[in-house]
Each structure stands twice: as structure tokens, then as C-alpha cells.
Amino acid sequence: MRTRLAAILVLFVAAAAEAQTFRYRAAATPATGTVFHYTKSNRDGTDAWRLSAFVLSPTRIEVIKYLEGEVDFVVVEAEQDWQRFAPMHLRQWNVFADETAFRIAAHPSRDGKALVAKLANGGSMSFPAGAVPLHIYGFDFMGLNFALPHLVSAERSFELDLIDFNRDALVARAKAEYVGREQLRGADCAKYRLTGPFFGEKKGWLWVSLAARRLERFEHELPTSTDWNDVLVELQSVETMDDFQWQALKDAVTAKLKTRRK
């Protein structure tokens, strides 16, 4: 009997390990100072903006979304929870030529079972944080990109819960269904089909570098923002900056903003 129980326990542990999607490994986290430069556009390449993510620390990233000559740009600071493999502390600003407007702050509830977002207009929303990572779709998978190096296997499907502020703060399950390997601009990538209740009948794809475990490309018929018809996010380059160089980039973007008409 003891031998049988021991065998069942071994099988149970093996099955649990197989089911685990992410496993934290400190050495896998992108080094502090790493900057990922992406473009974000419609899938046909129109309305292209720049999207840059700066690794502030082993748990924090700051992302700017901008187009030179606009009236503002977006700054999001996110702190990753390495038990949930998702950003559970987020703050967003819109930077104008003459002021910075604080728009949203999101933190876990006291019991840790929800992500609570507070808006500048005084409103608030609560989103259940369940068994799979919870991500805000409008963050363009930048939080997911920070977690990708910790995938147990990049050649296996995984699930997420996604929040969409454009659809009355909808929360629904999404699945990244592994379909095989594909070369993308010289990088050997795992390719996933993005499906599930969150996306409905709309179709999309995700490519993750197998060597670097980073987001190489993401496209979908469902836009992450109402400013676009659909969405295409593509990696352009990766570099290293210190805090002063990153601040200089933000200052340069700010200096080129147009003055708002009031």
C-alpha cells in the first residue's frame, strides 16, 4: 500500500509540474537597464506609434507610448508580482507640454484576490485575480513580455485572464495556443494562436523568441485601444540605458509635444 501511495504521489507531483506554466528564475529576468523598443500600429502598418519598455528593476518596468509631434504621450509604471507573473501595481500618466495628468492607479485588494483600479474621475473598478496571470489588454502585452522568460516551456499553450477597458472593463479568459515554430526576421520563434472567450470570433497571433524568451510580434483583429482599428506590435531593437539616458529620452519626447488648444 505504501509503495502504491508513493507511486501515486510521484505521478501527482509530475502532473503538477507539467501543468505549471511559469516558474520564477531570477537569472532569467531581463537585466535592469534593458530597453525594448517596439512599434504599435494597425496591422497594415498605418498609425504607427513607438512603444518603449525600460526595466527599472527586477520587478518594475516603465513603458512609454508616443509619436513625436503629438499633444501628449502615455507613461505606465508597473510592478510585477512574481507569484502571479503579472503586473499587480500599475500607474498611468498622460504627459503634455504644459502638465502631467495622473490617470489611473491599480493595486491588489487587501485579500489579494482582486486588482482594484482607481481612476482620476473618482471611479473605481475591481477585477478578480484567479489562478492564471491577469493582464490589462491595453498594456499591449508589455507586462507579459516581462514574464515570458519564466515560461516553463515556450512550446506549450498557456492561458491568461485579460481586462479590456474598451468593453466596459470586461474580464475574460484568453488562450495562447501553441501551433509550432516559425522564423521571424531571423529569430527562431514559438508561434501561438490567440483564442478564447476574451477574443470571441476575432483572430490573432503571438510570436515569442525561443532564445531570448521575449515578445517579438503580436497582432490581432481586436485592437488594444479604440485609437486603432486592430493591432500590430513588433520588436524593433533592444538596448541598454541607465536612468539618466531613459529620462533624457522622455525629456526629448516631451520637448517635441505640440501645445494643446484650451
N, C-alpha and C positions, 0 to 999 in steps of 0.2 A: 504493500500500500504506500509506504513512504517513497519507494522508488517511483511509483506511478505519479504521486503528487509532485515529486521533484521534476519529473519529465514534463508534467503539465505546466509547472511554474516556468520552466525554461522556455517552453513554447509561448507562454503568455508574454514574457519579457521580450522575446524575439519579435512577436507580433506588435507589441507597443513601440519598440524601436523602429520597426518598419513603418508604422503609421505616423511617426513623428516627422513633421515637415521641416522644422527649423531646429537647429541646435547651436547655441551660442559658443563661439570660439573667438576669444579676444584677438588673437593674431590675424583673424580673417577680416576684422573691421577695417575699413579704409583709414589710412593714416590721417591724423589731424593735419589740416592744411591742404588736403586733396580737394580739387575743384573739378566738378563735372560740368562741361558746357554742352547744352542741348539747344536745339531749335524746336519750337512748338508752332504748328500751323494747321491749316486744313489739310486733308490727305492729298490734295492736288498741289500742295506747296504754297498756296496763297495765304495772306495774312500771317506771315512768319514772324514770330517774336523770339527773343533769346531767353533761355532758361538756364540759370547757373546755380549749382548747389555746392556750398562750401562746408567742409567738415570742420566744425568748430572744436569738437572733442570726440572721444569715443562714444558719446551718447547724443551729441547735438549737431544738427545741421542748420544752415541758414540758406534759404533759396530766394533768388530774385528773378522776377519775370518782367522783361522790359523790351521796349522798342524805342530806339533813340528818336527824339523829336516828339514823343507823345506828351500828354499833360501830366501823367503820373506813371509810377511803376509799383509793383507789388513786392513786399518783403514778407517772408514767412520764416519764423524760427520754430524749430520742432525738436523736442527731446524724445529720444527713442526709449521705449520700455523693452528691455531685453528678455523679459519673461513673456511678453505678448508679441514681440517682434513687430511693433507698430509704434508710431509717434502718439504718445498719450498726453503730451503737453505741447500745445501749439499757440502761437500768437501771430497775428497778421496786421500789417500796416499798409496803407497806400501813401506813397511819398510824392508830394507835389513840389513845385518850385518854391512855394512860399510857406509850406507847412507839412507836417506828417500827421496823418489821421489814423488813429488806432481803431481797427475794425472788429476784431474778434479774438477771443481767448478761449481755449478749451483745455480742460484738465479732468483727471479721473474723479468720479464721485468718491465720497468718503469710504464707501464699502468696496471700491474698486470694480464694481460691476457695470459701470457705465462711463461714457465720455460725456462730460457736460460742457456745452459751448455757450458762452455769453457774448451777445452782440452789442455793438456800440449804441444801438437804438433802445437798449434796455431789455430786449427779448432774450430768451434762453431756450435751449433745446437739450435733450438728453438722448443718448444713443447707447443701446445695450452692447456691452463688450463681452462677447461669448468665448467659445472655445477656439475660434480661429482669429487671426490678426484682423483688426479693424482699421480701415484706411479711408481717408477722405478722397473721393474721386477727383475733386477739383485741385488736389495737390499734385496731380499729374504723375502719380506713382513715384514721387521723389522719396517718400518715406519707405516704400517698398524697395527702391533701389539700395537704400542703406541696409536693408535686411537681407538682400539676396545673397551676399557672401556666406550667410549662415544656413543656406539651404542644405539639408542633409544630402539630397541628390537633386541636381538640376534637371535630370532626365526622368522626372516623375511629376505627375499632376499635383496641384495643390489648390486650396480654397482660401478665399478671403471674404470678409464682410465689408461692403463698400457703402459709404454715405454720399448721397447726391443732394446738395443744397438746391440744385436747379429743379428738383422734382419734389418739392415740399419736404425736404430733408429725409428722403427715402433711405432706408437701410435694408439691404438685401444681399443674399449670398451670390458670390461670383466664383467661377472655377477657371483656373488656368490649366487647360487640358493639354498635356504634353503630346506633341504629334511627331517629333523627330528632330534630327539635326539639320541645320541649314547654314551655309556660308553667307555672311552678310558683311560686305566691304572688307573681306579678308579675315574676318573673325569667325571662328567655329562657334555656332550658337545653338542653344536649345530653343526650339520654337513651340509656342503654346497658342492654342485657340482659346479666346476669352468668351466664355458662355455663362449660363446660369440665369436665375430669376432677375438679377440686377440688370442684365443687358436685354432681356426679353428676346425678340427676334433679331436684334441688331448684331452685326458680326464684327469681330476684331481679332488682333493678333499681338503677341508679345514675343520679343527676342531677347534672350539673356546670354551673354558671353560665357562660354563654359570655362575658359581660362581665368578671366577676371571676376566672374560672377557679378556682373553689373548689367544694368538695363542698356541695351544697345538701340532698341527701337520699340515703339508702341504705337499702334494705330487702331482706330475703332470708328464705326459708324456713329456711335454715341459720343457727342462732344463732352469734354470735361467742363466746359464753360459755354454759356449762351453767346459769347462773343465769336464763336467759331461754329461752322456747320457740322463738322465732325472733328477728328483729332489725329494728328501725327506728331509724335515726339521722337527725335533722332539725336543720338550722341554725335557731337562734332569733335570734341577733343577733351583731354584730361591733362591737368597741370597741377603744380603745387604753388600755393601762395601763403605768405604769412598774414597775420591780421591786418597789418598796415596796407599791404597790397590789395587785400579784399576790400578794405574801406575805401581805398583810392578808386577801385572800380565802381563802387556805389556812388562815390562823390562825382565821378566823371559822368555817370548816367544822370544824376541829379542836375548837373550843370547844363545838360542839353535838353532838359524838360521845357516845354512851352508853358508860358504863363496862362493860367486859367482866366476865362472871362467871368466876371462876377456880376 
